Amino acid sequence: MRPSRRALIAICGVLVLTGCGTAKEKSAPCKRPVNLTGFASDPRVECGPMQAVNSDRRAAQAAIDALAHHVE
């Protein structure tokens, strides 16, 4: 009787940990249907257009080369 009781406890533990919903629904909130995410406002903000960070290509390549040849 002991092994079957342990198995029952293990199964109950797994059920409690998994909860409701599929793995996809729990791990990918950005891909959830609108009816599940429509209750809260979207906290993301618009980033705006992209812009160049380093317009001097020679300086950027020199920095990359310096890091590539750096020995720790």
C-alpha positions in Angstrom: 0.0 0.0 0.0 2.9 2.3 0.6 4.0 2.6 -3.1 0.5 3.4 -4.4 0.1 6.1 -1.7 3.4 7.7 -2.8 2.3 7.5 -6.4 -1.0 9.2 -5.6 0.9 12.0 -3.7 3.3 12.5 -6.6 0.4 12.7 -9.1 -1.4 15.2 -6.9 1.8 17.3 -6.6 2.3 17.3 -10.4 -1.3 18.4 -10.9 -0.9 21.2 -8.4 2.3 22.4 -10.1 0.9 22.3 -13.6 -2.4 24.0 -12.9 -4.8 25.0 -15.7 -3.9 25.8 -19.3 -1.4 24.4 -21.7 2.3 24.9 -21.5 2.1 27.3 -24.5 -0.5 29.5 -22.7 1.6 29.7 -19.6 5.0 30.3 -21.2 4.2 32.7 -24.0 2.0 35.5 -22.6 2.7 37.7 -25.7 1.0 35.1 -27.9 -2.1 34.7 -25.8 -5.5 35.3 -27.5 -6.9 38.8 -27.1 -9.7 37.7 -24.9 -7.2 36.6 -22.3 -5.0 39.7 -22.4 -7.7 42.3 -23.0 -8.4 42.9 -19.3 -5.2 44.8 -18.6 -3.6 47.8 -20.3 -0.5 47.2 -22.3 2.6 48.3 -20.3 4.9 48.5 -23.3 5.8 51.9 -24.6 6.7 52.9 -28.2 10.4 53.0 -28.7 10.4 55.4 -31.6 12.5 55.1 -34.8 15.9 53.5 -34.8 19.0 55.7 -35.1 22.7 55.1 -35.6 24.7 54.8 -32.4 28.2 55.1 -33.9 28.3 56.9 -37.2 32.2 56.6 -37.4 32.6 53.2 -39.0 36.4 53.3 -38.8 36.4 54.0 -35.0 33.8 51.3 -34.5 35.9 48.7 -36.5 39.0 49.7 -34.6 37.2 49.1 -31.3 36.0 45.7 -32.5 39.5 44.8 -33.6 41.0 45.9 -30.3 38.5 43.8 -28.4 39.1 40.8 -30.7 42.9 40.9 -30.1 42.6 41.6 -26.3 44.0 38.6 -24.3 42.7 38.0 -20.8 
